[in-house]
Amino acid sequence: MSTSACERLLAAYVAAKQRPTRVIVLMGGADFFSNGLDLNRIEAADSPPDESWRNINAMDDLCRDILTTDSHLTVSALRGNTGAGGAFLALAADRVWARRGVILNPHYKNMGNLYGSEYWSYLLPRRVGVERAARIMRNRLPLGAADAVETGFLDEAFGDDLTGFEREIVTRAEALAAAKDFAAQLEAKRQRRAADEAAKPLDAYRAEELKHMQRNFYGFDPSYHVARHHFVRKTPHSWTPRHLAVHRELGWVVPVDTGQVSG
């Protein structure tokens, strides 16, 4: 999602909030919900660091507006796969639903040790807990929809095809809007957000994340720029990434299965 795409989506979202509705559903594309920053646009920019900075701030602006919506209940409905900042954009909504076949890659570090933003340091631990959040970010592995539900990243996964999933989204969103306790749900949401804000403001999360991102974009380590260049040009890895090649770690030994094999 380029800077301009984020700005257009934010404008559309703000307009949607003005309508006399109760629920807003963010569906993304049929193939991909969102994959975060538009690395191709950034690579082609006159100043990739500057465009990276503009893009991440536009993403953060969008996430914040969704996060702070107190007039509607919001739903992210993942018809297609999502990764990096797009996965955390989805978490900005109150409910996160996905089609059963969807794959999520909720991490950033494969892109040259990129730290990431989109308020992930608030959203992910809130969903899955601090320890599991650290493990997800460290391991950098894909999550299937069923696993994502089990971890708490997703609320529900349903629908075996796009048509069935979209039909079920409409049914569930209408039920959510018509719920007798809708006003109570909305008030509970407002109170949770106020309590979280009092504990640590969203601005503080954003400032901490962007401090790291500024270093990624403008610092002495060019890893992000090198990784982005190779990603855009589809350059294959020359070796298996370390987080996958655990056998290269010092002290690693072949696991021994001591169980008996019955014949």
C-alpha positions in Angstrom: 0.0 0.0 0.0 1.7 3.2 -1.2 1.6 6.5 0.6 -1.2 7.8 -1.7 -3.1 4.5 -1.4 -3.0 4.8 2.4 -4.2 8.4 2.2 -7.1 7.5 -0.2 -8.1 4.6 2.1 -8.0 6.9 5.1 -10.2 9.5 3.3 -12.7 6.7 2.3 -12.7 5.3 5.9 -13.4 8.8 7.4 -16.3 9.2 4.9 -17.6 5.8 5.9 -17.7 6.8 9.5 -20.1 9.7 8.7 -22.7 7.3 7.3 -25.6 6.2 9.5 -24.3 2.7 10.0 -23.1 0.6 12.9 -20.4 -1.7 11.5 -17.5 -1.0 9.1 -15.9 -4.0 7.4 -12.5 -3.8 5.9 -12.1 -6.5 3.2 -8.9 -5.8 1.3 -8.4 -7.6 -2.0 -9.5 -11.1 -3.0 -5.9 -12.3 -3.3 -4.2 -10.2 -0.6 -5.7 -8.2 2.3 -2.6 -6.0 2.5 1.1 -6.5 2.6 2.1 -3.2 4.2 4.5 -0.8 2.6 4.7 -0.6 -1.2 8.3 -1.6 -1.6 8.1 -1.3 -5.4 7.1 2.4 -5.2 9.8 3.0 -2.5 12.5 1.3 -4.6 11.5 3.5 -7.6 11.4 6.7 -5.6 14.1 9.5 -6.0 14.8 9.0 -2.3 13.8 5.6 -1.0 14.5 6.6 2.6 12.2 9.6 2.4 9.5 7.6 0.6 9.8 4.8 3.2 9.3 7.4 5.9 6.2 9.0 4.2 4.7 5.5 3.6 5.1 4.3 7.1 3.6 7.4 8.5 0.6 7.2 6.2 0.1 3.6 7.3 0.3 4.6 10.9 -2.2 7.4 10.3 -4.6 4.9 8.8 -4.1 2.4 11.6 -4.7 5.0 14.3 -7.9 6.2 12.8 -9.3 2.6 12.7 -8.0 2.0 16.3 -9.6 5.1 17.7 -13.0 4.7 16.0 -15.6 5.0 18.7 -18.7 5.4 16.6 -18.8 2.0 15.0 -17.7 -1.6 15.6 -15.0 -2.5 13.0 -14.2 -5.8 11.3 -11.2 -6.8 9.3 -12.3 -9.6 6.9 -9.3 -11.3 5.3 -10.3 -12.8 2.0 -6.7 -13.2 0.9 -3.3 -13.5 2.5 -1.6 -10.8 4.5 1.8 -10.0 5.8 4.1 -7.5 7.5 2.3 -4.2 8.1 -0.8 -5.4 6.5 -1.2 -8.1 9.1 -1.1 -5.5 11.9 -3.4 -3.1 10.0 -5.9 -5.9 10.3 -5.5 -6.0 14.0 -6.5 -2.4 14.3 -10.1 -3.5 13.9 -12.3 -4.8 16.8 -12.9 -8.2 15.1 -10.6 -10.1 12.8 -12.1 -12.8 10.6 -10.4 -14.7 7.8 -11.2 -17.3 5.1 -9.9 -20.7 6.1 -7.2 -20.9 3.5 -5.6 -17.6 4.3 -1.9 -17.5 5.2 -0.5 -14.7 7.5 3.1 -13.5 7.8 2.9 -11.2 10.8 6.5 -10.1 11.0 9.0 -7.6 9.5 12.6 -8.7 10.2 13.1 -10.7 6.9 13.1 -7.2 5.2 16.7 -6.4 6.4 15.9 -6.5 10.1 13.1 -3.9 9.7 11.5 -3.1 13.1 8.0 -2.3 11.9 5.3 0.0 13.0 1.5 0.1 12.5 1.3 0.1 16.3 2.2 -3.6 16.3 3.9 -3.3 19.7 0.5 -2.4 21.2 -1.8 -4.5 19.0 0.0 -7.9 19.0 0.6 -8.3 22.7 -3.0 -7.2 23.3 -4.1 -10.0 21.1 -1.8 -12.9 21.9 0.1 -12.0 25.0 3.7 -10.7 25.5 5.5 -14.0 25.3 3.7 -15.3 22.3 4.0 -11.9 20.5 7.8 -12.0 21.0 7.9 -15.6 19.7 5.9 -14.7 16.6 8.2 -11.7 15.8 11.3 -13.7 16.5 10.4 -16.9 14.6 9.2 -15.1 11.4 7.2 -18.1 10.3 3.9 -18.1 8.4 0.6 -18.7 10.2 -2.3 -20.7 8.8 -5.7 -19.4 9.6 -6.4 -22.2 12.1 -3.2 -21.6 13.9 -3.9 -17.9 13.9 -7.2 -18.5 15.6 -5.6 -20.8 18.2 -3.0 -18.1 19.1 -5.6 -15.4 19.3 -4.3 -13.5 16.3 -7.6 -14.1 14.5 -11.1 -14.3 16.1 -12.5 -16.7 13.7 -11.8 -18.5 10.4 -14.6 -19.7 8.2 -15.6 -20.2 4.5 -13.9 -22.6 2.1 -14.2 -20.3 -0.9 -14.5 -16.5 -1.6 -18.2 -16.6 -2.4 -19.1 -18.5 0.8 -16.8 -16.3 2.9 -18.2 -13.1 1.5 -21.7 -14.2 2.1 -21.0 -15.2 5.7 -19.3 -11.8 6.3 -22.5 -10.0 5.3 -24.6 -12.3 7.6 -22.3 -11.8 10.6 -21.8 -8.1 10.1 -25.6 -7.6 9.9 -26.0 -9.7 13.1 -23.4 -7.6 14.8 -25.1 -4.4 13.8 -28.5 -5.7 14.9 -27.3 -7.1 18.3 -29.4 -6.0 21.2 -26.3 -5.2 23.2 -24.7 -3.2 20.4 -24.6 0.0 22.5 -23.1 -1.9 25.4 -20.4 -3.4 23.1 -19.6 0.0 21.8 -19.3 1.5 25.3 -17.1 -1.4 26.5 -14.9 -0.7 23.5 -14.6 3.0 24.4 -13.8 2.2 28.0 -11.0 -0.4 27.0 -9.4 2.2 24.7 -9.5 4.9 27.4 -7.9 2.5 29.9 -5.2 1.5 27.4 -4.6 5.1 26.5 -4.2 6.0 30.2 -1.8 3.2 30.7 0.3 4.1 27.7 -0.7 6.5 24.9 -0.8 5.4 21.3 1.6 8.3 20.6 4.2 6.7 22.8 4.0 3.3 20.9 4.2 5.1 17.6 7.2 7.2 18.7 9.1 4.1 19.9 8.4 2.2 16.7 9.3 5.1 14.4 12.6 5.7 16.3 13.6 2.2 15.2 12.2 2.7 11.7 14.1 6.0 11.3 17.3 4.1 12.0 16.3 1.4 9.5 15.7 4.0 6.8 18.4 6.6 7.5 21.0 4.8 9.7 24.4 3.4 8.9 23.2 -0.2 8.4 21.9 -0.5 4.8 20.3 -4.0 5.4 16.7 -2.8 4.8 17.7 -1.1 1.5 19.6 -4.1 0.3 16.8 -6.5 1.3 14.2 -4.3 -0.4 16.3 -4.1 -3.6 16.6 -7.9 -3.8 13.0 -8.4 -3.0 11.8 -6.0 -5.7 14.1 -7.5 -8.3 13.2 -11.1 -7.2 16.8 -12.0 -6.4 16.9 -15.4 -4.7 18.5 -15.9 -1.4 22.1 -17.2 -1.7 21.6 -19.2 1.6 18.9 -20.4 3.8 18.0 -17.6 6.3 19.4 -18.3 9.8 16.0 -18.3 11.5 15.1 -21.3 9.3 18.5 -23.0 9.3 18.6 -23.9 13.1 21.1 -26.6 12.4 23.8 -24.0 12.0 23.5 -22.7 15.5 26.3 -23.5 17.9 25.5 -26.4 20.1 22.7 -27.7 17.9 22.4 -31.5 17.9 20.2 -33.9 16.0 17.0 -34.6 18.0 16.9 -38.3 18.9 13.6 -40.1 19.0 13.8 -42.6 21.9 10.3 -43.9 21.4 9.7 -47.6 20.5 8.5 -48.4 17.0 5.8 -51.1 17.2 5.5 -53.5 14.3 
